[in-house]
Amino acid sequence: MPFLQAKLDISNQALQLQKLTRDQLLDQMANLFFPGKKVDLVILSKQTTSKPVFIDSVWTVMFSEETIYYRTPRSSITTEYLNLVTEIGITDGESWVKINFKDDPVNPDPK
């Protein structure tokens, strides 16, 4: 896995206010972090695994979460898919930038 250069949290509401699509944001991030280089996407897939273990004379189930990273060309990812993910990365193969998409918390109406 390439070196993690930066980790960014971007709110969906901020993108809407700036009238930016996720595609446009990725283009801007690619130009900022990897000027003049070919950039691919890093797809993150989380898997939970479980297995029985014997601890202190008792069988129990241990769970672990594993993240698998896939590098793929931007052209292979649709806008629809990009709009559904909560985290994605961009890479030039040497380093990468992780982008987390989140929703801003809803503030109750102050009265």
C-alpha positions as CSV (number, residue, x, y, z in Angstrom):
1,M,0.0,0.0,0.0
2,P,1.4,3.5,-0.9
3,F,2.2,6.0,1.9
4,L,-0.9,7.8,3.3
5,Q,-0.2,11.4,2.5
6,A,-3.4,13.0,3.9
7,K,-6.8,12.1,5.3
8,L,-9.7,14.5,4.6
9,D,-13.2,14.6,6.0
10,I,-15.6,16.3,3.6
11,S,-19.3,17.0,4.5
12,N,-21.9,16.3,1.9
13,Q,-23.6,19.6,2.9
14,A,-20.4,21.6,2.2
15,L,-20.1,20.0,-1.2
16,Q,-23.7,21.0,-1.9
17,L,-23.2,24.6,-0.7
18,Q,-20.2,24.9,-3.0
19,K,-22.1,23.3,-5.8
20,L,-19.4,20.6,-6.2
21,T,-19.9,17.0,-7.2
22,R,-17.8,14.3,-5.8
23,D,-16.2,13.8,-9.3
24,Q,-15.3,17.5,-9.3
25,L,-13.9,17.3,-5.8
26,L,-11.7,14.3,-6.8
27,D,-10.4,16.2,-9.8
28,Q,-9.5,19.2,-7.6
29,M,-7.8,16.9,-5.0
30,A,-5.9,15.1,-7.8
31,N,-4.6,18.4,-9.2
32,L,-3.7,19.6,-5.7
33,F,-1.9,16.5,-4.4
34,F,-0.7,14.9,-7.6
35,P,-0.2,17.7,-10.2
36,G,0.5,16.4,-13.7
37,K,0.3,12.7,-12.6
38,K,-2.1,9.9,-13.6
39,V,-4.3,9.3,-10.6
40,D,-6.3,6.1,-9.8
41,L,-8.9,5.5,-7.1
42,V,-8.4,3.5,-4.0
43,I,-11.6,1.5,-3.1
44,L,-11.8,0.5,0.6
45,S,-13.7,-2.7,1.4
46,K,-14.2,-3.6,5.1
47,Q,-14.9,-7.2,6.0
48,T,-15.7,-8.7,9.4
49,T,-14.4,-12.2,10.1
50,S,-15.0,-14.4,13.1
51,K,-13.4,-17.6,14.2
52,P,-13.7,-19.8,17.3
53,V,-10.8,-19.6,19.8
54,F,-10.0,-21.5,23.0
55,I,-9.2,-19.1,25.8
56,D,-8.9,-20.0,29.5
57,S,-10.6,-23.4,28.9
58,V,-13.5,-21.8,27.2
59,W,-14.5,-21.6,23.5
60,T,-15.4,-18.2,22.4
61,V,-15.8,-16.3,19.1
62,M,-13.4,-13.6,18.2
63,F,-14.4,-10.9,15.6
64,S,-12.0,-8.8,13.6
65,E,-12.4,-6.2,11.0
66,E,-10.1,-6.2,8.0
67,T,-9.9,-3.4,5.4
68,I,-8.9,-4.5,1.9
69,Y,-7.6,-1.8,-0.6
70,Y,-8.2,-2.0,-4.3
71,R,-6.6,0.3,-6.8
72,T,-8.6,0.9,-9.9
73,P,-8.7,3.4,-12.8
74,R,-11.1,6.3,-12.3
75,S,-12.8,5.4,-15.5
76,S,-14.0,2.1,-14.0
77,I,-16.0,3.8,-11.3
78,T,-19.4,5.2,-12.1
79,T,-20.7,8.5,-10.7
80,E,-23.6,6.5,-9.1
81,Y,-21.1,4.3,-7.2
82,L,-19.0,7.3,-6.2
83,N,-22.1,9.0,-4.7
84,L,-22.8,6.0,-2.5
85,V,-19.5,5.4,-0.8
86,T,-18.5,7.0,2.5
87,E,-14.8,6.7,1.9
88,I,-12.5,6.5,-1.1
89,G,-8.9,7.4,-1.9
90,I,-6.9,8.8,-4.8
91,T,-3.3,7.6,-5.5
92,D,-0.5,8.1,-8.0
93,G,0.9,4.8,-6.9
94,E,3.5,6.2,-4.5
95,S,1.3,8.0,-2.0
96,W,-2.5,8.3,-1.5
97,V,-5.1,10.6,0.0
98,K,-8.1,9.2,1.9
99,I,-11.3,11.1,1.6
100,N,-14.2,10.5,4.1
101,F,-17.6,11.7,3.1
102,K,-19.9,12.5,6.0
103,D,-23.1,14.2,6.8
104,D,-23.1,17.2,9.1
105,P,-25.1,16.6,12.3
106,V,-28.6,18.1,12.2
107,N,-28.9,20.9,14.6
108,P,-32.3,21.2,16.4
109,D,-34.2,24.3,15.7
110,P,-33.3,26.8,18.5
111,K,-36.3,28.4,20.0
